[in-house]
């Protein structure tokens, strides 16, 4: 705990060198706001939303009654026959609905609408996860810059110490030159890190639909104490929480409805027709009402093939659901393992590993000041300490990325508003 406190304190002191900016903890509330903003502005999520709206219109387009057919016939005959039988025939024909076919078509359209809703959720979750990962990377860049500032401050102090030692007649300026060279190198590394940070901030602004130069506060990853869900519990949630699996289930429902549609289409089609005969002199002659029925027997093999194809597609989608569930379960196991490993390593690097490196660095520094150790030993010890500090922050970032991947695979759908 003492070593972790020292590390965090050093980060806060160094971050003040970056400029007077607010510091933002990268907690779940902040990441949730970024995910929501990305889902609102990213074109991929917008396209998915438009497809969902189109699917809703498709449901409304399903009709029970077909349009009636109106016909007009004129007789070409002698005047007597035209006067006798009428020379104008007006016909009206209306196909009768198949309630079962209408219900199956509606069921298919509604299933496709629900599938598009899940596709929208999947797209929104994906772009939100990308924005969250960008923010985690930006936070790691901020903390790396802070650590680099601590390193530069230490090098500047040691370089000044070496310059003062040159005044001793028995001393040489080699140590001062070596430290000045190291200071110049680290200064360039810090400048490169700041340029990288600027690029990451711009990339995140693009992801969120913000102006390219929109400023960002200094982001802080926090510690590695984020809880990791149990893998078995998350795997059990896949079927009801993962949008891809939910979308495939709706596609299976649509395939089942397609089978019912094919079965209804092979039934005979009934239609009612009305014919009215009149004479062009506006005299009524006769009217008739008739019932027509299609004979679907000649195309029986075609109807049977369509039904069989629909059934096979339904079975294929069911296999796709199981395949997708297994792939997601594998991803869940990997994300949980990576999160646990990163958390354990972050804890170790902030505890005993860091404390031992810190003690070694202090010992070598004291030995160098008393001219018992070389400047190479001094720099090696400090580099090791810096590397441990940086790796600890990287492990924290790795845990956050793994948890973000887990959130993408098994999300909380209540947070994704249609």
N, C-alpha and C positions, 0 to 999 in steps of 0.2 A: 504493500500500500504506500509505503514511504517513497519507493522508487517511482511508482506511477504518479504520485503527487509531484515529485520533482520534474518528471517529464512534462506533465501538463503545464506546470508553472513555467518551464522553459519555453514551451510553445506559445503561451500567452505573452511572455515578455518579447519573444522574437517577432511575433505577429504585429506588434506595434511599429516595427520598422517598415512594414509594407504600406503604411499610410494610415490615416485616421479613417477607418471604415468600421461599420458594424460587423459583429461576428454572429453568424447564424449556425445553430446546432442542426445537424442533418438528422432530425428526429422523424418519426413516422408521420406526424402532422404536416411537416414541411414537404416530405416526399409525396404525400397524398395530394397536396395542392398542386405540385408539379405534374403528377400523373393526370389529374383532372384537366389542367390547362393544356397539356399536350393532346389529350383526347378531344378537346374542343377545337383546336386550331390545326392539327395535323391533317393534311389532305387525304391520307389513307383512311383515317377514321371518318372523315367527312364523306368519302366515297362509299364506305360501308353503310353510313347512315342513309345516304340517298338510295342505295339498293334496298335497304330495309323499308323505306317509304314506298318504293316502287312495288315491293312484294305486298304491301298493304293494299295498294290500288288493284293488284291482281286479284285479291280476294273479292273486292267489290265488282270486278268485271265478270265474275262467274254468273251465268244467267240460266234460269230455269226454262224459259220459253224462247224458242227460235223466232226470228222475224217471219211474219206471214208473207205469202207470195200472192201477188195480184196479177191477173192476166187479162188481155183484151184480144178478141178474135173477130175478124170481119169475114162474112160469107160472100163468096163470089158465085152468083147463080142468077137465073132469070128473075124478073121482078115478081112473078107470081109465087115462086118458091120462097123468095126472100120475105114477101108479105106473109106467107103461110107459116113458115118456121121461125122467122126472125133472122135478121142479118147481122146482129151484134151480140156477141157472147162475152160476158164479164165473169171471170172466175176468181175465186179466193180460196187459198189453201193454207192450212195451219198445221204444222207438225205438233203432235202431242208430246208433252215432256215425259222424260223417264226420271221419276223422283230418285231412284237409286243412283243413276248416273250423275244427277245434279249433286246429291249428297257426297258422292265419292270425289267429284271434282272440287267441291268446296273444301273437303277434308285435305286434299292434296295442296290446294292453294294456301290454306291456313298453316299446314306443316311447313311449307316453303317459307312462309312469312316468319314463323318462329325460328327456322334455320337461319334466316338473314339477320334476325335479332341477335342470335348467338354469334354469328360472324361479325356483327358490329361490335359486340362485347369483346370478342377475341382481338379485333383490330385495335380497339381502344386500350385494352390491357397491354398489347404489344408496344404501341407507341408510348404509352405511359411508362412501361418498364425501361424502354430505351432512354427516355428523359431522366428517369431516376438513376440509371447507371451513369449517364453523363454527369449528373450532379455529384455522384459519389467520386467519380474520377476528378472532377473539379475540386472537391474537398480534399482529396489526396494531394493534388497539386499544391493547394494552399498550405497544407501541413508540411509538405516537402520544402516549400519555400521558407516556411518558418524555421524548420530545422537547419536549412542551409544558412539562414541568417545567424543562427546560434553558432554554427561552424565558423562563419566568417568573423564573428565577434571574438571567438576564441583565438583564431589564427592571428587576428590583428593584435590581440593582447600578447600572444607569444612572440610575434614579430617585433613588437616594441621592446619586449624583454630582451630579445636577442640583440637588438641594436644597442641597448644600454650595456650589455655584456661586452660589446666590441671595445668599449672604452678601457677595459682591463688589458694591460700590456701583454698578458699571457694568452689572451683570447684571439680568435680569428673571426673573420666576417662570414665564414662559410654557412654557419647556422642561420644567420640573418638572411643571406641570399637564398638559401633553400626555403625558408619560411615565406619570404617575399614572393618567390616563384609559386609556391603552393597557394598563397593568398590570391595571386593574379589568376591562377587556374580556377579556383573556387568561385571567384567573382564572375568569370565568364560562364561557369556552370549555372550560377544563380540567374544571370541575365537570360540564359537559354530557358531556364525553368519558368521565368516570368513570361517569356514569349509563348511558351507552351500553354501556360495558364490562360493567356489572352485568347489563344486559338480555341481552347476548350470552352471558354465562356461564350465565344461567338457561335460555336457549334450548338451549344445548349440553347442559345437564343433562337437559332434557326429551327431547332426542334420544337420550340414552344411558340413559334410564330411571332416572336418579339423583334424589335429593331436590333440590327446586328451589333451595335455598340452599347446596348443596354447594360448598365453596370450590375455587378453582382457583389454581394457582401462576401467577406471572408468566411468560408464554410468550414465547419468543424465536424469531423466524423464521430466524435464521442469515443466511448470506450467499447470494449468487446463483450459487454454484458447482455447483449440482445438474446432473448430466449429462442431456442431452436425447436420447432414442433417435432413431434414424434413421426417418424417416417410411416409407420403403419396407419396412424390416424389420417395422415395426409393422403395416402394411397386410397384409403376407404372413401375419401371425399371426391375422388377424381370424377366418378360417374355423374355426380350431381353438381360439381363445381367447375369443371373444365369446360369452357365454351365450345371447343372443338368436338369433344365427345357429345355434348348436348346437341350441337348442330347435326352431327351424324345420326343421332337418334331421331331427330326430326326428319332427316332425309330418308331414314328407314320407314317412318310413318308415311312420307310422301310416296315411297315405292309401294307400300301396301295399298295406299289409295289408288295408285296407278293400276295395280292388279284388279281392284274392284271396278275401275273404269273400263278396263278391257273386257271384263266379264259382262258388264251392262251393255257395252257397245254391240255385242253379238246377239242381243235380243232384238226381235222384230221392232221396227219403227212404225208407229201408227201416225196417220195424218187425216184430217177432216177437210173435205173440199166442198165448196158451194159454187154452182154454175147457174147463171141467169141469162136467158135468151130474150132479147127484145128486138123490135123492129126500129129501124132508124127514124121512123115517124113517131117514136116515143110510145109505141104500143107494147105492152108486156105480153110475152108469149108463154114462157115456162121457166121453172126453176127446179133445180135438183140438188140434193145433198148426198155426198158419198163419203165412204171411209176407205182409206188405202192402208196397205201394210207392206213393208219391205220383206223380202225373202232372203235372209242372211245365210242360206244354206250353201250357196255356190262358193262362198269365201270362208267356209268353216275352218279349213286348215290355216288360213291367214289369221283368223281370230284366235285360234288355239295357240299359234306361234307367238302372238302378241302377249297372251296371258302367261305363257311359259317364260318369255323374256322378262316380263315384269316380276315374276316370282324369283327368277334368278338374280335380278338386280337387287331385290329386297334381301336375299340371302347374302349377297356380296357386301352390302352396306353393313349388315350385322357383323360380318367378319372384319370389316374396316373398323368398326367400333372397338372390337376386342384388340385389334392390332394397335390402334391409337392409344387405347388405355394402357397397354403394356409398355409402349414407348414412353408415355408420360410417367408411368410408375418408375421406369428406369431413371428418367430425369429427376424425379423426386428423390430417389435414393442417392443419386450423385450430389444433388444440391444440399441435402441434409448432411451427408458425409463431409462435403467441402466446408460447409458452414461450421460444423463441429471442429474440424481440424484447424481451420483458420482461427476460431475462437480460442482453442487450446494453445496454439502457437503465439497468438497475440498476448495471452495471459502470461505465458512463459517469458516472452521477450520483454514484458513490462515488469517482471519480477526478478527471479534469481539470475537469469541470463544478463539482464540489464545491470543489475547490482554488481555482479562480478566484473563486467566490462568497465563500469564506472570506477570501481575500486582500482582496477588495473591502470586505468587512464590517470587517475590521481597519483598513483604510486610512480608511474613513469614520468609524469610531469614534475613531481618533486625531485625525482632522481636527475632529470635533465637540468633543472634549475641549479642543482648542486654539482652539475658537470659530471655525473656518474653514468648518465645514459646519453646515447646519441640522438640527434634530431630525427633520424630515421625511425628509431624506436618510439619517439614522441608522436610522430605523425601516424605511424601504424596503429598505435593504441587509440588515438583520437578517431582515426578512420573506422576502426572496429566499433567504437562506441556510436559513432554517427550511423554506421550501417545497421546496427541493432535497433537504434531509435527509428530509422526509416522503415526497416522491415516490420517493426511492430505496427506502425501505422498502415503499412500495406496489408498486413494480415487482417486488421480491422476492416479495411476497405474490401478485402476479399470476402469476409464474412457478410458484409452488407450486400455485395453483388450476388452471393449465393442465396441469401434470403430473398433478394429481389427476383431471382430466377424461380425460386419456390413460389413466390407470390404470383408470378406469371403462370405457372403450371397449375396451381390450385388456388385461384383467387377468391376473394370475398365478393360475390356478384352483387351484393346489396350496395357496394360502393360504386358500381358502374351504372350510371343513370342512362336509360335509353334516350 
